[in-house]
Amino acid sequence: MDLTQGTEEEKVIRAKKMMLWFGIVSLTMGFAGWTSAYIVSSKRDDWISDLQLPQAFFVSTAIIIVSSIAYILARRAVKKSNQKQATVFLVTTLVLGITFIVLQFMGFSQMLENGYYFTGPTSNIKMSYVFLLAAVHIAHVVAGLITLLVVMVQQLRGKYTAQKMLGMELGATFWHFLDFIWVYLIVFMYFMK
């Protein structure tokens, strides 16, 4: 495929999609590195093997999955020219995204109540990894919420149509990636004792 061919608009669309995928691959490599370090560190003598992940983490997993479904429904509504419904689903995605972050912090509180700390004399390397992985993911969800707000503003301005919805597609791809990463992380931390 010759990437120099096509209209200027087609080139811009390809470039923006490629940039997003470069970013996604980069983030994937980062999370792969942290989970690899988690595996290597699990061989340490001070590794906790009986740690129970906070219940809030599992509830937040369901929430972020539902938020991805809401984003999909928003895109479908735009394709059907139902702008009002698309806005409702985008707002739903936003509320669920914020709920996800609140639940993550509730999970942190549950870990602290159980005596697990990120750093300090009573901390443990496994808990440090759990805090790190969740916190880094939260930072990326915040970035996802910012992109979602941009998409919502553009939606309210009527910028998206069935034929022109690049911003929404890019935002949805990033959001689904965040969903996938969290599901991967929770499954990884649950089974990697």
C-alpha positions in Angstrom: 0.0 0.0 0.0 1.4 3.3 -1.0 0.7 5.7 1.9 1.5 8.7 -0.3 -1.5 8.1 -2.4 -5.0 9.5 -1.8 -6.5 12.8 -1.0 -5.1 15.1 1.6 -7.9 14.2 4.0 -7.2 10.5 3.5 -3.6 11.0 4.3 -4.4 13.0 7.5 -6.8 10.2 8.6 -4.2 7.6 8.1 -1.6 9.6 9.9 -3.8 10.2 12.9 -4.7 6.5 13.1 -1.1 5.5 12.8 -0.1 7.9 15.6 -2.7 6.5 17.9 -1.5 2.9 17.2 2.1 3.9 17.8 1.0 5.3 21.2 -1.0 2.1 22.0 1.9 -0.1 21.1 4.2 2.0 23.3 1.8 1.8 26.2 1.4 -1.9 25.7 5.2 -2.3 25.9 5.2 -0.3 29.2 2.6 -2.5 30.8 4.3 -5.6 29.4 7.5 -4.4 31.1 5.8 -3.8 34.4 4.0 -7.2 34.4 7.3 -8.9 33.4 9.0 -7.3 36.4 6.1 -8.5 38.5 6.7 -12.0 37.3 10.5 -11.8 38.0 9.9 -10.3 41.4 7.4 -13.1 42.3 10.5 -15.3 42.9 11.6 -13.2 45.9 11.4 -14.7 49.4 9.3 -11.8 50.6 6.6 -12.1 47.9 3.0 -12.4 49.3 1.2 -15.3 47.7 -2.1 -15.1 49.6 -3.0 -11.5 48.7 -6.7 -10.9 48.0 -7.3 -8.1 45.5 -9.8 -5.6 46.8 -13.4 -6.2 45.8 -13.6 -2.7 44.4 -11.2 -3.7 41.7 -13.6 -6.4 40.4 -16.6 -4.1 40.5 -14.5 -1.4 38.6 -13.7 -4.1 36.0 -17.4 -4.6 35.3 -17.9 -0.8 35.2 -15.1 -0.2 32.6 -16.5 -3.0 30.4 -19.9 -1.5 30.5 -18.4 1.9 29.7 -16.8 0.4 26.5 -20.2 -0.9 25.5 -21.7 2.6 26.0 -19.0 4.0 23.8 -19.8 1.5 21.1 -23.5 2.4 21.3 -22.6 6.1 21.0 -20.7 5.4 17.7 -23.6 3.3 16.4 -26.0 6.1 17.3 -23.9 8.6 15.3 -23.9 6.2 12.3 -27.7 6.2 12.5 -27.8 10.0 12.8 -29.3 9.8 16.2 -27.2 12.6 17.8 -29.2 12.9 21.0 -28.8 9.2 21.8 -25.1 9.4 20.9 -24.7 12.2 23.4 -26.5 10.2 26.1 -24.2 7.2 25.6 -21.1 9.5 25.6 -22.2 11.0 28.9 -22.9 7.5 30.2 -19.3 6.5 29.2 -18.0 9.6 31.1 -19.9 8.8 34.2 -18.8 5.2 34.2 -15.2 6.2 33.6 -15.3 8.5 36.6 -17.0 5.7 38.6 -14.1 3.4 37.6 -11.6 5.8 39.0 -13.5 6.3 42.3 -13.7 2.5 42.7 -10.0 2.2 42.1 -9.3 4.6 44.9 -11.8 2.7 47.1 -9.7 -0.4 46.2 -6.6 1.5 47.4 -8.4 2.3 50.6 -9.3 -1.3 51.1 -5.7 -2.3 50.6 -4.5 0.3 53.2 -7.2 -0.9 55.7 -5.8 -4.4 55.3 -2.3 -3.1 56.1 -0.9 -3.2 52.6 1.1 0.0 51.7 2.8 1.2 48.6 6.1 2.1 50.3 7.5 2.2 53.8 8.7 -0.4 56.4 5.4 -2.3 56.3 5.1 -2.4 52.5 5.7 -5.4 50.3 7.1 -5.6 46.7 3.9 -7.3 45.5 1.7 -4.6 46.9 4.0 -1.9 45.4 3.4 -3.5 42.0 -0.4 -3.7 42.5 -0.5 0.0 43.5 1.8 0.9 40.6 -0.1 -1.0 37.9 -3.4 0.4 39.1 -2.2 3.9 39.5 -0.5 4.0 36.1 -3.7 2.7 34.6 -5.7 5.4 36.4 -3.4 8.0 34.9 -4.2 6.7 31.4 -7.9 6.6 32.2 -7.7 10.2 33.1 -6.2 10.8 29.7 -9.0 8.8 28.2 -11.6 10.9 30.0 -10.0 14.1 28.6 -10.2 12.6 25.1 -13.8 11.7 25.9 -14.6 15.2 26.9 -13.1 16.5 23.6 -15.3 14.0 21.7 -18.4 15.0 23.7 -17.8 18.7 22.9 -17.3 17.9 19.2 -20.5 15.8 19.4 -22.5 18.6 21.0 -21.2 20.9 18.2 -22.5 18.5 15.6 -19.1 17.7 14.2 -19.7 13.9 13.8 -21.8 12.3 11.1 -22.0 8.8 9.8 -19.4 9.8 7.2 -17.2 11.9 9.4 -16.4 10.6 12.8 -12.6 10.2 13.0 -12.3 11.9 16.4 -14.9 9.6 17.9 -13.3 6.5 16.3 -9.9 7.5 17.7 -11.3 8.2 21.1 -13.2 4.9 21.2 -10.2 3.0 20.1 -8.1 4.5 23.0 -11.0 3.9 25.4 -11.4 0.2 24.4 -7.6 -0.2 24.7 -7.8 1.1 28.3 -10.6 -1.4 28.9 -8.6 -4.2 27.5 -5.5 -3.3 29.5 -7.4 -3.2 32.8 -9.1 -6.6 32.1 -5.6 -8.0 31.3 -4.1 -6.4 34.5 -6.9 -7.7 36.8 -6.8 -11.2 35.4 -2.9 -11.1 35.5 -2.8 -10.0 39.2 -5.6 -12.5 40.2 -3.9 -15.5 38.7 -0.3 -14.6 39.1 0.1 -15.4 42.8 
